[in-house]
């Protein structure tokens, strides 16, 4: 195995694996699209993992949660882009979705609160209630249950990019 490649910012280089683009109108036309896309992507990227079935199940579950967040967008136009890349044990999901300014603010605030011990406490408090999971709870779940690292980045136009790093290969539970 050769030396680890890094980009100009010093981050490890994630090698592209698969990308699916679709109009947001088509995506939000049916709830089952979340499951279809997550299952397909998981099967495509899990073939060379040590336990491909386990990896596929974990990835599909985590990615489905992320797609359900995108499904709730209030923006009616634009494109949804789902890209998966890999570096070692970590799969990176980049989800570019159209969003209105209020949603952009929500994502920025939610992503800033999903790291550290406070995230675990907030997550445990939120799941002990009887309410349906909010988008923030889903992001907390990814950070706590999947050991994901999440961030939000700007994208062109009225869109936002959610970046989620999932170290599923090394996940112990």
Phi, psi and omega per residue, in radians:
X1 nan 2.284 -3.089
X2 -1.391 -3.132 3.131
X3 -1.161 2.670 3.128
X4 -1.230 2.264 3.108
X5 -1.459 2.468 3.129
X6 -2.230 2.654 3.085
X7 -1.505 -3.047 -3.084
X8 -1.116 -0.478 3.137
X9 -1.463 -0.036 3.134
X10 1.585 0.011 3.095
X11 -1.369 2.583 3.036
X12 -1.029 2.564 3.126
X13 -1.402 2.169 3.074
X14 -1.640 2.175 -3.116
X15 -1.494 2.227 -3.134
X16 -1.086 2.474 3.129
X17 -2.080 -0.870 -3.067
X18 -2.757 2.611 3.077
X19 -2.510 2.427 3.055
X20 -2.213 2.240 3.068
X21 -2.052 2.440 3.059
X22 -2.677 2.685 3.079
X23 -1.109 2.402 -3.111
X24 -1.071 -0.590 3.104
X25 -1.059 -0.736 3.121
X26 -1.167 -0.732 -3.113
X27 -1.089 -0.829 -3.073
X28 -1.419 0.026 3.142
X29 -1.257 -0.326 3.133
X30 -2.668 2.277 -3.121
X31 -0.985 -0.624 -3.062
X32 -1.128 -0.277 3.093
X33 -1.044 -0.576 3.096
X34 -1.017 -0.843 -3.120
X35 -1.184 -0.748 -3.126
X36 -1.040 -0.845 -3.088
X37 -1.168 -0.801 -3.099
X38 -1.143 -0.693 3.133
X39 -1.155 -0.787 3.136
X40 -1.062 -0.879 -3.120
X41 -1.056 -0.753 -3.118
X42 -1.074 -0.760 -3.142
X43 -1.138 -0.663 -3.106
X44 -1.189 -0.641 -3.021
X45 -1.679 -0.114 -3.001
X46 -1.708 -0.041 -3.021
X47 -1.063 -0.597 -3.056
X48 -1.809 0.341 3.074
X49 -1.531 2.776 -3.055
X50 -1.044 -0.640 3.037
X51 -2.263 1.563 -2.983
X52 -1.117 -0.599 3.137
X53 -1.196 -0.799 3.114
X54 -1.064 -0.821 -3.122
X55 -1.071 -0.778 3.139
X56 -1.062 -0.770 3.133
X57 -1.108 -0.795 3.136
X58 -1.129 -0.816 -3.120
X59 -1.092 -0.805 -3.125
X60 -1.040 -0.756 -3.137
X61 -1.115 -0.834 -3.140
X62 -1.133 -0.779 -3.106
X63 -1.176 -0.643 3.102
X64 -1.057 -0.723 3.097
X65 -1.042 -0.761 -3.135
X66 -1.143 -0.720 3.126
X67 -1.170 -0.566 3.095
X68 -1.145 -0.551 3.032
X69 -1.114 -0.806 3.134
X70 -1.111 -0.596 -3.128
X71 -1.044 -0.505 -3.090
X72 -1.520 0.180 3.138
X73 -1.047 2.588 3.109
X74 -1.750 0.068 -3.125
X75 -1.570 2.213 -3.000
X76 -1.570 -0.263 -3.068
X77 -2.183 2.771 3.073
X78 2.032 -2.997 -3.044
X79 -2.121 2.506 3.017
X80 -1.768 2.202 3.108
X81 -2.109 2.221 3.131
X82 -2.076 2.020 -3.137
X83 -2.157 2.391 3.072
X84 -2.117 2.292 3.069
X85 -2.324 2.966 -3.012
X86 -2.451 2.519 2.946
X87 -2.439 1.914 3.123
X88 1.030 -2.143 -3.113
X89 -1.459 -0.047 -3.007
X90 -1.910 2.259 3.003
X91 -1.746 2.349 3.113
X92 -1.915 2.203 3.020
X93 -1.797 2.222 3.010
X94 -2.031 2.036 -3.098
X95 -2.026 1.957 3.112
X96 -1.806 2.158 -3.105
X97 -2.429 2.589 3.073
X98 -1.166 2.526 3.076
X99 -2.685 2.651 3.087
X100 -1.466 2.818 -3.082
X101 -0.940 -0.688 3.131
X102 -1.103 -0.648 3.091
X103 -1.186 -0.680 3.111
X104 -1.017 -0.783 3.128
X105 -1.107 -0.725 3.099
X106 -1.003 -0.865 -3.099
X107 -1.092 -0.737 3.141
X108 -1.087 -0.766 3.131
X109 -1.200 -0.763 -3.111
X110 -1.115 -0.746 -3.119
X111 -1.156 -0.528 3.137
X112 -1.274 -0.219 -3.069
X113 -1.912 0.174 -3.058
X114 -1.772 0.181 3.141
X115 -1.949 2.686 3.013
X116 1.488 -3.114 -3.089
X117 -1.138 -0.564 -3.140
X118 -1.058 -0.578 3.137
X119 -1.089 -0.753 3.131
X120 -1.093 -0.771 3.141
X121 -1.107 -0.813 3.116
X122 -1.068 -0.713 -3.131
X123 -1.130 -0.834 -3.135
X124 -1.095 -0.680 3.086
X125 -1.134 -0.667 -3.084
X126 -1.264 -0.617 -3.118
X127 -1.410 -0.200 3.108
X128 -1.405 -0.217 3.107
X129 -1.497 3.076 -3.108
X130 -1.732 0.079 -3.096
X131 -1.364 2.650 3.030
X132 -1.125 2.559 -3.102
X133 -1.066 2.305 3.063
X134 -1.481 3.007 3.107
X135 -1.105 -0.631 3.119
X136 -1.143 -0.694 3.128
X137 -1.106 -0.682 3.112
X138 -1.083 -0.744 3.108
X139 -1.134 -0.707 3.075
X140 -1.082 -0.716 3.133
X141 -1.055 -0.741 3.118
X142 -1.067 -0.744 -3.127
X143 -1.196 -0.732 -3.041
X144 -1.446 -0.917 -3.037
X145 -1.392 -0.514 -3.083
X146 -1.909 0.058 -3.121
X147 0.963 0.596 -3.096
X148 -1.369 2.614 2.970
X149 -1.871 2.223 -3.053
X150 -2.145 2.541 3.016
X151 -2.677 2.853 3.113
X152 -2.087 2.453 3.122
X153 -2.292 2.748 3.059
X154 -1.265 2.607 3.026
X155 -2.275 2.903 -3.126
X156 -1.134 2.555 3.061
X157 1.186 -2.614 -3.141
X158 -1.549 1.051 -3.096
X159 -2.433 2.867 3.111
X160 -2.419 2.641 3.119
X161 -1.991 2.144 3.010
X162 -1.717 2.223 -3.138
X163 -2.020 2.123 -3.096
X164 -2.218 2.075 3.085
X165 -1.725 2.114 -3.092
X166 -1.991 1.896 3.105
X167 -1.511 1.037 -2.985
X168 -1.192 -0.575 -3.092
X169 -1.070 -0.595 -3.130
X170 -1.699 0.067 -3.102
X171 -1.169 2.321 -3.019
X172 -1.565 -0.282 -3.109
X173 -1.989 nan nan
